[in-house]
Amino acid sequence: MYAQNSANGKKVIPPLTDSNSSLKDISLSEVSIAAKGRKLPNIQLVSVRAPGDIKIEGVSSEWNNTFKAFNTATDVFYTLSNDGDNLYLIVKVTDPRTIFKIIESDIAFAVNAAGKKSRDNKNNVVFTYPLLDSNIRARIVINAGLNVKPNINIGIRPGTGIDEYYKRFPPATDSMKAIANKLLATKANEIKIKGVSEIPDTLLSVNNEKGVHVAATINQKGAFTYELGIPLKYLGISVESNPKFSYSIRLDGRVFIPLGMWTRGNPMNGQKPSTAPMIYTNEDIQTATDLWGDYTLVKK
């Protein structure tokens, strides 16, 4: 799903200016990434041999902070790569609202060995991460400085309500971001897996013996990096016999209380819900976005 603008109906990357709130807390390397995003394809077009020293740590150092695509539907930079045994995905996000969306929901990476492009296809193999409890999500959001304001305000006067609420949160310090990363490392400790017969349990520890590796970090400048490594044998593909497949990267939307049901009371305790409209909405965060592409495993 694309956000609209008046020029061509498609989402555009905002200008790189000091006043741009989504980029002002990003280092020169992150700004460079965003600038290059204007020249990158929307979907990765080439196959890539993974670096020999690749490690799944949630950092992009093996890639020199460069990527093969910037997708405007999902607001993510990404590179898909492989070696003879594994498929690798690295995703980097610099927009705070998109990072907020990921922390509050997840990233779902799907592979279809037959080249079908449908999220409901029964033969999809899907890996979903991070999986976080609501209280942990809130702590990560606060410590990482991701307290993004609603993009639509309904019935709020300036200086009251939501405006005042968000003034309570100071900018995130390095020590706060370290707390956010510790929470990611220790609390996002499972990955959800669907469609792998060799792994019957739907939840797998990130510290596993199946060869599935995943990690995510938020760096000191606020950029989010996610890495995933998957043995090819779980995907029904191989360099020699079935090298071409379709894949999807999906950012699931955060679930909000429906419009008209917002209340300070608790219906579970017998309190009557309010019928007043919700004060705010975040349609971009509530709405799932995804991309689909094709990839062919590269040989040595």
C-alpha positions in Angstrom: 0.0 0.0 0.0 1.5 3.4 -1.1 1.0 6.6 0.7 -0.3 9.3 -1.7 1.2 12.6 -2.7 -0.2 15.2 -5.1 2.5 14.7 -7.7 2.2 11.2 -8.9 0.2 9.2 -6.4 3.2 7.3 -5.1 5.1 7.6 -1.9 8.3 9.7 -2.1 11.4 9.9 0.1 11.3 13.3 1.9 13.9 15.9 1.1 17.1 15.7 3.2 16.8 18.8 5.3 17.5 19.7 8.9 13.8 20.3 9.5 12.9 16.8 8.4 11.9 15.2 11.7 12.3 11.6 10.4 16.0 12.2 9.6 17.3 14.7 12.0 18.6 12.1 14.5 20.4 10.1 11.8 24.2 10.0 11.3 25.9 10.9 8.0 26.0 7.3 7.1 22.3 7.0 7.5 21.7 10.2 5.5 24.0 8.7 2.9 21.8 5.6 2.8 18.6 7.7 2.4 20.2 9.7 -0.4 21.2 6.5 -2.2 17.6 5.3 -1.8 16.6 7.7 -4.5 18.8 5.8 -6.9 18.1 2.3 -5.7 15.4 0.1 -7.3 12.1 -0.5 -5.5 12.7 -4.2 -5.5 16.1 -6.0 -5.6 17.0 -6.8 -9.2 20.3 -8.7 -8.8 21.4 -11.9 -7.0 24.1 -11.4 -4.4 26.7 -13.8 -3.0 26.8 -13.4 0.8 30.1 -12.0 2.3 32.3 -14.8 3.5 32.5 -13.2 7.0 28.7 -12.7 7.4 27.4 -12.8 11.0 23.8 -12.5 12.1 24.2 -9.7 14.6 21.8 -7.0 13.6 24.5 -4.8 12.0 25.3 -3.9 8.4 29.1 -3.7 8.7 29.6 -6.7 6.3 27.7 -4.7 3.7 29.5 -1.4 4.2 26.1 0.1 5.0 24.9 -0.3 1.4 21.8 -2.1 0.1 20.4 -3.4 -3.1 16.9 -1.9 -2.9 14.8 0.8 -1.1 11.1 -0.1 -1.1 8.8 2.8 -0.9 5.7 0.8 0.2 7.4 -0.5 3.3 10.1 2.3 3.9 12.9 -0.3 4.1 16.3 -0.7 2.6 17.2 -4.4 2.1 19.5 -6.9 0.6 18.8 -10.6 -0.1 21.8 -12.8 -0.5 22.9 -16.4 -0.3 25.8 -18.8 -0.1 25.7 -22.6 -0.9 23.8 -23.4 2.3 21.8 -20.4 3.5 19.6 -17.5 2.5 20.3 -14.2 4.2 18.1 -11.1 4.6 19.2 -7.8 6.0 16.8 -4.9 6.5 17.6 -1.4 7.5 15.1 1.3 8.5 15.8 5.0 9.2 12.3 6.4 9.5 11.2 6.5 13.2 7.5 5.9 12.4 8.4 2.7 10.5 10.7 1.5 13.3 7.9 2.2 15.8 5.6 0.1 13.6 8.1 -2.8 13.5 8.6 -2.8 17.3 4.8 -2.6 17.9 4.1 -5.4 15.4 6.8 -7.4 13.5 8.5 -8.2 10.2 7.3 -11.3 8.4 9.6 -12.7 5.7 8.0 -15.3 3.4 9.4 -17.6 0.7 7.4 -19.4 -1.9 9.5 -22.0 -3.8 7.0 -22.2 -6.6 7.2 -18.5 -7.4 3.6 -17.8 -6.2 3.0 -14.3 -4.8 0.2 -14.4 -2.3 0.4 -14.0 1.5 -2.3 -16.7 1.9 -0.6 -19.3 -0.2 -0.5 -22.5 1.9 3.0 -23.3 0.6 4.6 -20.2 1.9 7.4 -20.6 4.5 7.2 -17.6 6.9 9.5 -16.3 9.5 8.1 -13.6 11.9 10.2 -11.4 14.2 10.4 -9.6 16.7 7.7 -11.1 19.0 7.4 -8.8 22.0 5.0 -8.4 24.9 3.2 -5.1 25.1 5.0 -3.8 28.2 8.4 -4.6 26.6 7.4 -2.9 23.4 6.6 0.2 25.4 10.0 0.2 27.1 11.8 -0.2 23.9 9.8 2.6 22.2 10.6 5.0 25.1 14.3 4.1 25.5 14.9 4.2 21.7 13.2 7.6 21.4 10.4 6.3 19.2 7.5 8.2 20.8 6.2 9.3 17.5 3.1 11.6 17.6 -0.1 10.6 15.8 -0.2 11.7 12.2 -3.9 12.7 12.5 -5.3 14.6 15.4 -9.0 14.8 16.0 -10.5 17.4 18.3 -7.4 18.4 20.2 -6.4 22.0 20.9 -2.7 22.9 20.6 -1.0 22.6 23.9 -3.4 20.0 25.4 -4.0 16.3 25.4 -1.6 14.4 23.0 0.6 17.4 22.5 1.4 17.7 26.2 1.7 14.0 26.6 4.6 13.7 24.1 6.4 16.6 25.7 7.0 14.4 28.8 9.5 12.2 26.9 13.1 13.6 26.6 15.3 12.8 23.7 16.8 9.3 24.0 20.4 9.2 25.3 23.0 6.6 24.4 22.4 4.8 27.7 18.7 4.7 27.0 19.3 3.2 23.5 21.6 0.6 25.1 18.6 -0.4 27.3 16.4 -0.7 24.2 19.0 -3.0 22.6 19.3 -5.1 25.7 15.6 -5.5 25.7 15.6 -6.5 22.1 18.4 -9.0 22.7 16.9 -10.6 25.8 13.1 -10.3 25.3 12.7 -10.8 21.6 13.9 -14.4 22.2 11.7 -16.3 19.8 11.0 -16.4 16.1 7.7 -17.6 14.7 8.0 -20.2 11.9 5.3 -21.4 9.5 5.6 -24.0 6.8 8.8 -25.9 7.8 8.1 -29.6 8.3 11.4 -30.1 10.0 10.5 -27.6 12.7 7.0 -28.6 13.8 6.9 -26.1 16.7 5.7 -22.7 15.5 7.9 -20.8 18.0 11.6 -21.4 17.9 14.2 -19.9 20.3 16.6 -17.5 18.7 19.3 -19.6 20.3 18.5 -22.8 18.5 20.3 -25.8 16.9 18.2 -25.7 13.7 20.5 -23.2 12.0 18.0 -20.3 11.9 19.6 -17.1 13.0 18.1 -13.7 13.7 19.1 -10.5 15.4 18.0 -6.8 15.5 19.5 -3.7 16.9 18.8 0.1 17.1 22.1 2.0 16.6 23.1 5.1 18.5 21.7 7.3 15.8 18.3 5.7 15.8 18.5 3.4 12.8 17.0 -0.1 13.0 18.8 -3.1 11.5 17.4 -6.7 11.2 19.2 -9.8 10.0 17.9 -13.2 9.3 19.8 -16.4 8.1 17.8 -19.5 7.0 19.2 -22.9 5.8 18.1 -23.4 2.2 16.9 -26.9 3.0 13.9 -25.5 5.0 12.8 -23.4 2.0 12.5 -26.1 -0.6 15.2 -24.4 -2.8 18.8 -25.1 -3.6 21.5 -23.6 -5.7 21.6 -26.6 -8.1 18.0 -27.9 -8.4 15.5 -25.1 -7.6 17.3 -21.7 -7.5 14.5 -19.3 -8.3 11.7 -18.4 -5.9 9.4 -15.5 -4.8 9.7 -13.7 -1.5 7.9 -11.1 0.6 8.8 -8.7 3.3 5.8 -7.6 5.3 5.4 -5.1 8.1 2.3 -6.1 10.0 0.2 -3.3 11.4 -0.3 -2.4 15.0 -3.8 -3.2 16.3 -5.6 -0.2 17.9 -8.9 0.0 19.7 -11.5 0.7 16.9 -12.8 4.2 16.4 -15.7 4.9 18.7 -14.5 2.5 21.4 -11.8 4.5 23.1 -12.4 4.8 26.8 -10.7 5.4 30.1 -12.8 2.7 31.6 -12.2 -1.0 31.5 -15.1 -3.1 29.9 -13.6 -6.2 31.5 -14.4 -4.8 34.9 -18.0 -3.9 33.9 -17.3 -0.3 33.0 -19.2 1.0 30.0 -17.0 1.9 27.0 -17.2 5.5 25.8 -18.9 6.1 22.4 -16.8 9.2 21.9 -14.4 9.3 18.9 -10.8 8.3 19.4 -8.5 11.3 20.0 -6.0 10.2 17.4 -5.2 7.6 14.7 -2.1 6.3 13.0 -3.3 4.8 9.8 0.2 4.3 8.5 1.2 2.3 11.6 -2.1 0.4 11.8 -1.9 -0.7 8.1 0.2 -3.7 7.0 2.5 -3.0 4.1 4.5 -5.5 2.1 6.6 -6.1 -1.0 7.0 -9.1 -3.3 10.0 -9.9 -5.4 11.8 -12.8 -7.2 15.3 -14.0 -6.5 17.6 -16.6 -8.0 20.2 -18.2 -5.9 23.7 -17.3 -7.1 26.4 -19.9 -7.5 30.1 -19.3 -6.5 
